[in-house]
Amino acid sequence: MKNIHTTLLLILFFAQVISSSAQNGSQKIQVTDLTRIKQVVSVAASPDGTKAMYVLRTIEPNADNKLEYDYRNHLYLVDLQANAVSKALTRGSESISGPVFAPDGKSIAFVRAVKSKPQVFIMPLDGGEAWQLTDVSYGAGNPRFSPDGRKILFSVSLNLSSLLADTLLNPSKGVPAWSMEKPGFPKNEFLNRDKKIKPNPDGNLDEIRAYLDKDVEDRKAKVFNRLNFQGEAMVEPEISFNHLFVIEVKEGAKATPLTKGFWSYGQGGWSPDGQRIWAVTGKDRTQHPDREQESTIVSMNLNGGDEKTILAEKDKSFGGYDLSPDGKTLVAIMSTPNLLSFSQIVMADASGANLQTVAFDRTANGANWSRDGKYVYLTAPSNGGVPVYRIDAKTRKVEQLGDFESGVSAFDLTSSKVVYAKTDVLNPSDLYFADLTLKNPVQLTRLNEAWLKDKKLSLPEKRVYTNSKGQKVEYWIMKPSFMEAGKKYPLVLQLHGGPTAMWGPGEFSMWHEFQYFCSQGYGVVYPNQRGSGGYGKDFQFSNYRDWGPGPQEDALAACTDAAKAPWVDTSKQVITGGSYAGYLTAWIIAQDHRFKAAFAQRGVYDLTTFMGEGNAWRLVPNYFGLPWEDEKVTEIDAESPYSYVQKIRTPFLIKHGENDLRTGVIQSQMMFRSLKYLEKDVEYVLMPGGTHELSRSGNVRQRIDRMLRIYEFFERYIR
């Protein structure tokens, strides 16, 4: 192995109370500590800059079943000063989302479910109960106050059947101008059939068609004509549409639609002067929305008319926009669909003129103007952390404000402060504020202090490997939390998915799992192999037509280096990963046999069948090509772990969510059946109701089950 150097990870923002005890505590991180983690999921600063509200996500015991848990998202208000105490604004079994301050700061709007449909509520901050503003049969979301505070813009989502029958959103009772691609009906004639015809299986053709329609209505059949027919948990034969509405902020008010027809509008917002509505919509109205991958930013008048295109380019998609406080300058995120896409920040005049790409070799998570209009603030995954950056509005130069050892998951700005939620090694989530350069931070909450104060945590050590392409590959090594001198311990190689994800000390989703395995006596090594996000465009694209051999080199180099430590038992190495990392786990154990056991989760194993199996199918043509193209060029079979199934001899546990339509459950069943046919040591776990998000936001009991199954399976082979 060449050119490996070590730098101890610097922890810049330790929580003051737990920093010493977290290293010297006496208690293990338990698997059920997952249920004790509190996470800040959104932040909003008040208009006067004296307060902030945040949504806190907790996991609460289910009242009816002691083995089950429920997620709760509730709203809190806190003064922006040291030692402030947060005040709960919402409580109970119904979670909330999307909170926004009114311009005068005297009330807030948020979304909460009513009869299983989301609706917008208004809560006065000077006392009194929240009251329901919207009563829309489709539900309402994403509220945005007008600059004068008198109206709220919000969005609704509805399917094609509902839109065809809606007299407000489809007043002409028309049908889509674009083809719905139903064979034999090039102009969508089937939608104009007489609805009064009675179903009759023995009748004429019109009556037979009415009978078949009735079968669909009664869920005896599902008919597919669309390209993107898979959602996250179920197939979706019908396309859905998003439209914008506006409503006065007063009880009993009726909502008015601003957009109509068979196209979608999202990311609705107001111009700073309140005279225009802005939104993101598709570029080509003649194409089926499933095929239209380009998006454009538009503006319209307050009645939804006079629609003007602001940003649109061939083969480009625009979104994530924000207007400067004076309404003169636009910042947005631009990406390139249907190819390996690396989003870029662009700035332009509010008319769309003078478009300029900002030189920034990272992928931004949205962008927000400072209140004085001098800077644009954003976060972007980078080198294992998620720092805050800002762009000088005049020079377009980017300045890094945060560090690589922590991750900012949400933030907002006052005239003099940044209010932000942060993850670091010693603290999964808390709320802070600092000055506009992110200096002089003040911790506002201590959400996890009580249960963490006696826990012993493992601190990661950062290392760098120079691979065969000359790229610097970062990885981290975590020692077992309760090491004893002279004793050796197993090592687990943890791989990330995506393939453009990125792990590091500032990443929230694996905080608990890494610490759990360290508490159970394992060392953990996790690399950001080539293709990872957070290291620039060239590094992210360097796994094009190379999902297997190149990333394998990087991952195994990290594991080989970690295994040189005197505390590692090299005969007890194990490996795991999910999604793309499920792919990479299977690939590695087919090529390398050092691991005593392996666990692949929600993986992709055969790239050809993945085209039909998962809603993430575009990864295949984007990274490789199409299955019917020349294999010598695409290498789709050569890059599929399934092609090497006969070479796998590592004991293998495979898991998938039963309703996972992002990667497709047949991927794992095909791998399991083949290994079982070959009489290999393999076990398969299917999680009923589980989706691709099982390990992050799925059923809590299943999340606990998942971690215990990893641990238990590994223990079979290393203890």
N, C-alpha and C positions, 0 to 999 in steps of 0.2 A: 504494500500500500504506500502511496506516495504523498508527500507534502501534507501531512496532518499536523495542525497546530491547535493548541488548547488555550481558550480564554475563559476564565471563570465568569459566569453570568453575574452581572451587576444588577442588584435589585435597588432601583432608585427611589421607589415610593412605598416602602413597607408601611403597612398599617402600624401605627406607633405602639398600640397596646399589645398586639399579638406577635410582633416580629421576633421577640426573644423567646417567648413561650412556645411558638410554633416550631422552633428548631429543637427545643429541649423538653417538649411535652412528653407525657408518658402514655398517652392513649393512641390507639390505632384509628385511622380512618376506616369506618365500617361501611359496608355496602349500603345500609339504610341511611347513612349520612346524606345520601343523594336527596332524601326527602327533607333535609334540614336546610338546604342551600336556598338562599333568597337572592333573587336577581333583579336588578334594575333593567327594564326592557325599553323604556323611552323617557325622555327628559324634555321639558319645555320651560323656558324662563318667562316670567311675567313681563308685561310691557314696560313697567317702571323699573325693572331690573332688581327689585328687592326680594323676590321670591322665585321659587321654582316648584313645579309639580313633576312628579315622576310616577310611572307605573311600576309596581313591585309584583314580581311573579313569585308565588310560593306554592308549595305542594302540601296539601292538607289531607288528613285522614278522611276517608269516606264514611259518612254517618251510618250507612247501612251495612257496610262490609269492612271489617277491620283489616283485611288483607289488601284492600284497594285504596287508592289515593286520587285526589282531584287537583287539577291545576286551578289556581286562583290568580287573577290579575286585578289589583286594586290600586286606587289613586291616592297619592299622598302629596301634601303641601309642606314646604319647608322654607324658612327664611334663609337668605344667603348671608349668613354670618356664622362665626365659629360657635360651637356648642348649641346650635339651634336644635329644636326638637320637632320631628316630623309629626304632622297631623293627618290622620286618616280621613279621607273625604268620602270613600265608598267602602262598603263591606257587604258580607252576605255571600250567597252561593253563586250569584251571577257576576261573571267577570266583566271588566270594561276594557275599552281600547280607544285609540285615536284621540286623546284629550288635546284640546286647544284652548288658549286664553282668548277671551273677547278683547278687542283693542283697548278698552278702558280698564281692563284687568279686574273688573268687578264680578265677572262670571266666567264659566268655562262650558264648553260643549264636549261631550264624549259619546261613545257608542256602547249600548248595552242591549242584550237580547230581550225581546218581548214576544212570548209565544213562539219561541225558536227563531225569530227573525230579528236581525240587528236593527235598532232604531237610534236616532240622535236624541240625546237628553241635554237639557240646560240646567246647570247648577249655579245659583248665586253664591258668592263667597262671603257675603255678609250675614249668612244664616238662612235657614230654610231648606226644604227638600228639593232634590232634583226633580224636574218635570219633563215629561215626554214631549218633544217638539214634533217629530215626524211620526206618521202612521202610514207607511208605504207597504203595500202587500208584498213587494219583492224584498223588503228590507232596505236599509240606508246605511252608508258608511262614509268615512273620510271627510268629516265636516271641516269647513273652512269659513271663518267669519269674513264678511266684507270689511273693508277698511273703516267704514263708519259704524260697524257693529250691528247694523239693522237687519242684515240678511245672512243666511248661511248657504254656501254651496256644498252639495254632497253628491255622492254617486249611488247608483243602483245597479244590480246585476240581474238579468233575466234571460231565460232560454228562448229559442226560436219560436216554439209554440205560443208562449206567452206574448212575445213581441208581435206575432202575426195577428193576435186577437186584441191587442191594446190600442184603444182609440186615441190615446194621447201620443204614444210613441210611434204609432203607425196609422195616422189619421186617414191616409188614402186607402187603407186596407190593401196595400201593395205587397209585392214579394221581392226578394233580393234581386238587384240588377246583375249581380255576379252569379255565375252558375253554381248550383249546389252539387253539381257533379253526380247527379242521379242518372245512371245509364238510361238512354231512351227519352230523356226529358231535358234537352239542351237549354230550354228557356224556363225551366222550373214550372212547367205546365201542371204538374201533379199537385202543386199547392193551390191551384184554382178550382179544384174539383168541388162539386156541389156537396156541401156538408149535410144536406137533407136526405141524401140517398141512404137507404137502410142497408145495413150489412146483410149479405146473403151468400153463403158459400156455394150455393147451387144456382145463383142468379147470373145476370149478365156481367160483362167485364167491370162496369162501374160498381156494381154491387159486390163483386169479389174484391175489388180494391178497397171498398169501404169496410169489408170484413177484415181484410189484412190490416188496415189502419186501426180497427178496433182491437185486434190482437196486440198491436204495439201499445195502444193506450192502456190496455189491461195487463201489460207487462208479460205477455206470453211470447213476445219476440222483440228482439232489438235489431234494428236495421242500420247498417253503417254505410255512409257514403263519404265521410270526411276523412282527411289525412290524419289529423291529430285526434284520434278517437279515445285516447287513454288519458284519464286524469291521474290523480295520485293514489286513489283507493278504489276506483271503479271506472268502468268504461263509460264514455260519454258520447252517445250517438248524436245528441243535439249540441249545436254550438251555442255559446252564451254571449251576451252583449253587455257592455257597460255604458250607461248613459248618465249625464249630469243633470241635476235638478237644483233649483234655488227655492228658498222658503224664507219668509219673514220670521224674525225671532219674536214671536208672540204666540200665546196659547190659541189653539184653534186654527192656526194658519194652514193654508193649503199649499202644497208644493207644486211648482211649475217646471215642466221639463225644458231644458235648454237645447239638448241634442236629441235627435230622433233618427229612426231608420235602422238599416241593417249593417251598422258599423259601430265600432266601440270608441269611446273617449275615456281616457284615464288621466290621473295626476292633475285633476282640476284645481285651479288657483285663480286668485284675483290679481289684477295689475295694482301697483301701489296707489294709484289715484282712484281705484274702484270703478273705472269706466269700461274695463274689458275683462273677459274671462279667458284664461289660458288653459290649454290641455294638450295631451299627446294622443295622436290617432294614427291610423294606417295611412300609408302614402298612396297606394293604388286601389281605388274603389271598384275597379273592374275585376279584381281577383278575389277568389275565396279567401276569407281572412286566415284560414289555416296555411295558405301558401304565401300570403303577404308577410314578409319578414322585415320590411322596412317600415319605420315609423317617423312621424314628423311632428313638430311642435306648431300648434296653431293658436290663434286668438279669435275671439268673436265678441259681438256686442252683448249687452245684458239680456237680450231676448234670444240669444243663440244664433242670430243672423250675422251677416257681414263677416263670414269666416275667412280669415287670412292665414296663409301659410307663412310661418316665420323661418323655420329651419327645415330644409328637406334636401337630400342629396341622393343620387343614384347609389344603390348598394350600401346605404348607411341607415342607421337607426338612431334617433335622438330621444332623450328622456332625461329624468333627474334634473330638471331645470330649476333655476331660481332667478328672479329679477332683482336688480340692485334697488336700494331704497328710493332712489330718484326715478326709477322706471326706465332708465336710459340704456342699461347694459344687461345682457343676458349671459348666464353661465349655464352649461348643460353638459351631459355625458353623451358621447358619440361612440357607437360601436359598429362593427361590420358583421351583419348576419350571414349565415350560410357558409362561413369560413371559420378558421380559428380566429376568434375575436378577442381583441385586447382593447378594452374601452379607453377612450381618451377624453380629457377635459377640453371643452371648446368655449370660447367667449366671442360675443358678437354684439353689435348694436341691437336694441330692442326690436328693430325692424327686420333683423336677420342679416343685415349688411355687415361687411368687414369681419367675416368669420375667421377666427384664428385658433389654431390648436396650441394648447399650452404644453410646453416641453416638460413632461412628467412621466417617468417610466414605471408607473405603478397604476393599478386599477382603483379608481376612487369610488367610495361609497357615498354618492351624492355630493352636493356642494351647497353651502349656505353663506350668504353675504353678511358681513359685519354690519352693525347698525349705522355706522358712518359711511358705508360704501367704499371703504379703502381696501378691504381685503375680502377674499373668498376663503372660507374655512371648509375643511373636509377631513375625512379619515381614509386611510388606505392600508390594507395588509402589507407588511414589509418586514422581512428578515425575522420572522417569528413573533412580531408584535403588530399592533394596530395603532400607529401614532396619529396625532393630529398634525395636519399641514395647513399652511395658508398661502394664498396666491396674492401677490401685490397687484391690485387692479390696474395700475398704470404700466408697470414694467413687465407684468405677467411672470415674474420670477416666483419660484416655489421655495418656501422655507419650512423645514421640519421643526415642529415644536415639541412633539412627544418623543418617547424613547422606544426601543425595540424590545424592552423587557416587560412591557405591559400592553394591554389592549383596551382602547376606548371603543365602547360598543354603541354609545349614543351621546349626543351633546347638543347644547344650544348656547346662544350668545346673548349677553346683555351689552350695554354700551361700554362696560369696563371689565367684564368677566366672561370666562368660559365655564359653563356648568356641564359636567360630564360623568358618565358611568364608566368604571374601569375595572378590569380584571388583572391581577398579577399573581405571582406564584403563591403568595401567602394569603390571598384573599380572592375568592371567586367573583365577588361583585360588591361595589359600594359607590356612593355618590360623592363627588368632590366639586369644588370650584377653585379657579385660579385666575390670575390676570390674563390679559389677552395674548401674552406670549407663553402661557402655561407655566409661568413661574409662580412661586409662593402658593403652592396648593394647600387647600384647607379641606379636611375630610368632614363631610356633612353627616354621613350615616355610618353606623357600625352594625351592619345587618347580620353578619355571620360571626361576630366576635364571641358571643356567649358559648356557642358549641365548638368553636375552633380553639379557644384559648388553652385547652389542655391537650390538644392533638399534636402529634409529632409529624411534621411534614418533611418531605424530601425536596431538596433544591436542585434544579437542573444545572448541569455543566455544559456549556456550549463548546462545540468543536466544529472544525471545518475540514473538508476533504476536497482535494483537487482531482476531478475525475478524468477519464481518458480524453474528453473533449476540451479539457482545460478549464472547466467550470468549477466555481467554488460551491460546494454543497454543504449547507449547514445542517447540523444535527445536535441533539441534546441527549445527555446521559443522566439518569436519575438512579441513585443508589437506594438499596433497601432502607427503609426508615429506621429499622432497629438492628443495624449491623453489629456483629460481634467479631472481635479481632480473631483472625485466623480461620474464620468460617467462610465457606463458599456458598454462593446463592445462584438460583436460576436467573436467566435473562430473557425478557420478552421484547421482541422487535415489534413495535406498533407502527403501522403504516397508515397514511391518510389517503382519502379518496379525492374525488373531483373529476379528473386528475389535477385540477388547478387549485385545490384547497391548499392550505398552509397551516402547519402547526408550529407552536412555540409557546414561550412562557406567557404571552398575552392572549392566548386563545382559550375561550371559556368552555367549549363543549367537552373537552377531555380533561378538565381540571380534576374532577372527582375520580375518574377511572385511573388516571396515572397515579394519583396519590393512594388509591385503594390497593393497587398492585404492589406499590412500594411498601405499604403497611403489611401486606401479606407475605413479605419476604422476597419479592422479586426486584431485580433491577430492570429499568425500563430504558430503551433507546428509541428515539423517534426522529427520523430524518425528513427533510424536505428535498426529496429526490428530484431530478430534472423533470420539468413539466409542472412543477409547483407554482402557484401564484406567489406574489410578494417579492420577486427577484427580477422583475423586468420582463419585457416582451420576448427577448431572445431566449431567455431561460425557460419561460412558460411554453414557448413553441418548440423547444428542443426535443420533445417526445413525439413529434409528428411522425406517424407510421413507425413508432418505436415506443409502444406501451410496455413492452416486456424487457428486452435485454438491457437497454440503457438505464431505466429506473432500477432494475435489479442490481446492476453494478453499484449504483449509488447507495441503495438500501443495505446491501450486504457489506459494503465497505464500512458503513457506520456500525453495523453489527459486529464485524470483525474487530474493529478498533475497540469497541466497548468490551468485547470479550477478552481483551488483553489485560484488563484490570485484575489484580490478584484475588479480588473477592468474587469473581465470576466462575461458576462451574461450567466449563465449556461443553460438558456432556449434557447439560440441561438448558438448552436454548429452545425457545418456542416463538411462534410468529402469529400475528393476527392483523386483520384490517377489514374495512367495510366499503361497499360500493366499488369504485375503481380499485381501492386497496384490497377488496375481496378478490378481484381479478389478479392483482399483483401477488397476493398471497398464494393463490393457486399456481400462478406462473412460476414463482420462485421454488415451491416445493416440487414442481415437476423437473426443475433444472438443478436444484441443489438439495442435498440430503442431510444437512447438518442439524435440522430441527427435530426435536423429539415429538412435537405435536404442533398442529396448525388449526386455526379457527378462522374461517372466512364468512363474512356477513354480507347479505344483500348484494352479492357480487354479480359480475358479468363474466361469463366463461367462454361463450361462443359468439363472436361478433356478427356472424351471419344471421343467426336467429334473433339476436338483439334488435335487429332492424324492425322486427314485428312484435317483439315482446315488451319493450319499454317505451315510456314517453320521452326518454332521453335518447331516442334512436338517432337523432341528428349527430351525435358524437361519432357514429360510424362513417358517414360520408364526409364529415368535416375533418376527421383525423386520418382516415384511410382511403376512402373512396367507396364505391358501391360493390356489393357482393358479386354482381354479374360482370364486373370489369376484370381486367387482366390481373390475376393473382400475383404474377411476377412484379407488378407495380404496386398493387394495394397491400399485398401481404396480409390480407384479412385472416386467412386460415393459419398462416405462419405465426401470426400475432395472437392467436386465440389459445388460452390455456387448455381448452378442451382438446385441442389437437395433440396434446401430450399427456392425456389422462392416464395412459398405460404406464407412464414413467413415474407416476406419483406413488411413493411408498411411505410417506410420512402419515401417521395417524391423523385423520382429518375430520373436524367437526364443521358442518355447514349449516348456516342459519339463514332464514328468509322470513319476512313478513308475508302472511298469506295474501294480503291485499296490496302488496307492493307492485305498483305498475310503473315505477320509474325505471327499474332494471328488469322486472319480470320474474315471476317466481319459477317459471319453467327452466330458467337458466340454472338454478341451483338443483332442481329435481333431475335435470339431465345429467349434471355432474355427479350427483349422488348415485343415481341408478347405474351409471357406467362404472363407477368405482365399486359399487356393491356387486355388479356382475363380474368384475375382475377379482372379487373376493379380497378387496383391500379393507383396512381398518377405517371405516367411515361411519359417521352418525349424522343424521339430518334432523334439524329442529325447525318446525314451521310454527310461526306465531299467529294464532287466529286473530284476524282483524288488524294485524300489524301492517303499517305502511313503510315506505323507505325512511321515514323520520323516526322510526321506532327508538333508536338509541338517543335521540335528542329531545323529542317532544311527544313521544308515543305514550302508551299506557305505562304508568309508573311501575306497576307490578311486573310487567314484561321487561322494562328496562333493568330492574333488579335481577330478574331471572336471567337476562342476557349476560350480565357481568358474572353472576354465580356460575353459569354454564361454562364460560371461558375458563374461570378459575378451576372448577371441578374437573373439566376435561384435561387441562394441563397437568393437574395433580395426579391423574391416573398414570402419567408417563414419566414424571420427574421426581416423585417422592418414593 
